[in-house]
Amino acid sequence: MLANLARSTRRYRPNLYYKNDENKLASPVRIEDHPKWGWKRQRTNKAHAEYQLRKSLLEKDDLKRWEYLDWNLEQEITAFGHRIQCEMDQYKFSQLLNGDHNPEYVISVLKKIIDEKICISAASEQISRSLASHKMLDSAARSVGFHNLVPNYEPEAFGIFLSNLKDDTVIENLLTPAYLTAHNILTFIPDAWNSPLEYYEKHIGLIEPRLVKTVGENSALPTYVVAVFDEEKKMLAYSVGESPQLASEDACRVALQKHLQKA
């Protein structure tokens, strides 16, 4: 076994360094450093590795969509309208982009939609603003190819387009994920995610965490099971964590997730 181990480690040692530059082309090279084992012997010489690098750079397609020879703006805008299920032409598209930006309109439409799924108004407001953020606008714009139609594209341009389009169905389809209630919606509510116990007591009512079970308390990796109860001593949820504090916070997040969703 020791012989096999020595043979496997010696495999990385030959030709690690070159005595002079003349031997580089004939000797194996190390393409990259391994974080633990150092340089690994490669069966590729230096000249071929440089050729492959130059070839990959030449073959890289970094052209924008509008730089292709078959680019047709009118057809692209028509296809974009089909993607968002709204008839669109070049004149209408330019008019929608030249209007005023009204982000509160997009937020109000999202809030009206989310109010039907979430039972706390403050949480619905935060979720709506998170879904209307520049990050979410950018993701939605790229998913339907909007960024290819606007020179010097910025996510705010898509917000201008949606606020002037005034089509609630388009906003719902693009910015409201179908899995919203199945997803961990607390990620859209920073206050609820960071301080779930305080958020629950502020918006819902009293909550009491209790340590239910401990496994391996004296070991290197103890596990704690914590359940949370309401003021009527009814168990709301439970969770497992590496400490009672982490387990209680996670159990409270589960209880919040259940309570926020309307039946």
N, C-alpha and C positions, 0 to 999 in steps of 0.2 A: 504493500500500500504506500509506504514511504517512497519507494522507487517511482511509482506512478505519479505521486505528488510532485517529486522533483522534476520528472520529465515534463509535466504539464506547466510548471513554472518556468522551466528553461525555454519553453517555446516562445516566450515573449522577449528573450534576451538577445538573440543574434541581430546584428546590423541595426542596433538602436541609434548609433551615432556614426557619422562618416568622418574618416580621417582627412579627406580633402574633397573638394567639389567634383573631381573627376569621377568619383565612385557613385555619385548620386543617381545617375541614369541607369546604372547597372544593378544597383542594390534595391531591395524592397524598401518601401517607404511606409510611414505611419500616416494614415489619412487624418486621424483625429485622436485626441487623448481620451482614454477611458478614465473615469473619475476614481476608480479603485485600483485597476490593474496596470495603469500606465499605457504605454504604446504597444499595440498589437502588430505582429508581423503580417504584412499584406503581400499578396502575390501579384501586385501591380507595380510596375516601375514608375518612376517619376514622370517621364515624358508622356506615358499613356494617361496618367492621372490628370496632368495639366490639359491634355487634349480633350478628355471627357468634360472637364470643367468649362473650357471654352465652348464646346459644343452645346452644353446645357444652357449657357448664357445666350447663345445665338438662337436656340430653339424656343426660348422662353417667350410666350405670347403675352406681352404687357400692353397691347393696344386696348384703348377704350372702345366701347361698343360703337360710338359715333365715328370712329376712325376707320372702320371697315369700308371697303369699296361698295358693298351692297346696302349701305345705310340709306334709309328712306324715312325721314322724320314723320311724314303724314301716316305711313303705314305703322310705324312704331307707336304713335299716339293712339291709333285705332286699336292696335293689339293691347295697349295698356288699358283702354276703356273696357275691352272684353274681360281683362283680368279682374278689374274691380266691379264688373257687372254694371257699367254705366256708359252710355253712348258718349263718345268723345271725338272731337276733331281738333285741328290745329288752332283754329280761331278761339274756340271755347277754352281750350287748354291755356292759351296765353292770357285770356281774360281772367281766368281763375288765379293765375300766378301773379297778376298785377294788382289784385285787390289788397285790402287791409288784412293784417294778421289779427285774428281774434281767438286766442287760445282758450279763453273762458267758454266759448261756444262748444269746442270739442270736449272740454272737461264736463260741461253740463250734460251733453249727450251721453257721455260715458257714465256719469253719475246716475242718470235716469235708468240706464240699463242695469247697472250694478245694484241699485236700490232694490231691484226685484229678486236679487240673489243673496244680498247681505242685509242683516237685520239691524246693524248699528250704523247710524248716519255718519258719524265721525270716521269710522273705518271705511265706509263707502267713499267719502271725500278723499281720503288719503290714497286709496286704491286708484281712483279716477285720475288723480294728479300723477301717480306713478306711471300709469298706462299712457298718459299724454306727455311724458318726459321726452327729451331729445333722443335719448337712447332707444326708447321704444318706437318713436317716430322714424328714426333711421332704419331700424330693423324692418319695420313694415314697408317703408319706401323701397328698400332694396329687394324685398321679397316679391314685389310686383314690377320691378324694373323702372321705377320712377327716377332713380338717380341717373339713368342714362339719358333722360330727356331734358335735363336742366344743366346748362353750363355753370361751372363753379357751384356744384350742388352742395347745399347745406340742409341738415334735417329740418330747420325752421321753414324752408321752402315747402316741404310736404305739409307742415302745419297750416301754412297759408292756403295751400290748395284745398285741404279738407274743410277749413273754416269757411271758405268761400263757396265750396261745392254745396254745403248744407244738405247732405244726404245722410240721414241717421243710419241707414242700412249699411252704407259703405264704411262708415266709421266703426260700426259694430263688428263687421266682418274683418276689418284690418287691424283694429287695436284691441279688441276684446278676445282673448284666447278662448277657444272652445272648452279647454280643460280648467278654466279659472277656479271653479269650486273644488275640483278634484286636486288641483295643485295646492301647494302650501301657500295660501293667500297671505299669511303673516309676513312673507318676504316683501310684500308690497306695503306693509305697515311697519315702519322702523321702530316706532314706540312699542308696539306689541311684541315685536321680535326681541328687542333688547331688554325690555322690562315687562315680561308677561304677567307676573303677579300683580304689579302695580296697575297695569292696564286693565286687567280683569276686575280688580276691586273698584277702579274708577268708573268703568262703563257698565259693569254687569252686577256685581255684588261681592259678598264675602266669599273667600276661598281659603281652604285650610289644607296645606300639604302634610302628609303623614308618612313616616318611614314604615313600610310594610314588611320588607325582607332584606336581609343582608347576606351576601355570599362572598366567602373568602375575605373577611374583614382584616385578618392578620396577614394576608398574602400581599404580593407585590401589585396585584391587579384586583382590588376589591370591586364588588358590584353591589349597587344599592337600587332597590325597587321602591319608588315613592308614588303614592296615590294622592290625588287632590279631591277634596270634598267641598260641597257647598254648605250654606248655613243650615240646611235641613239634614245634614249628615249623609247626603246621597253622594256616592262616588261618581265623579265626572270623568276621570281618566287616570291612567297610570303610565309610568315610563321607567326606563332603566338608565343608570348613569354611573360614572366613575366616582361621583361624590353625591351626597344628599342634595346639595345645592343645585348641581347640574341636572339631576334627575327630577327635582321638583319644578325647575324652570321648564324643562321639556314636557313634563306632564301638564303643566299649565298651558303651554302652547297647543297641545293636543286638545285640551278642553276649550280653548279659545276658537280653534279651527272648527270644532263641532258646533259651538254656539253661534258663530258668525253666519254659518250657512243656513239659509231658510229651508224648511222642510218642503 
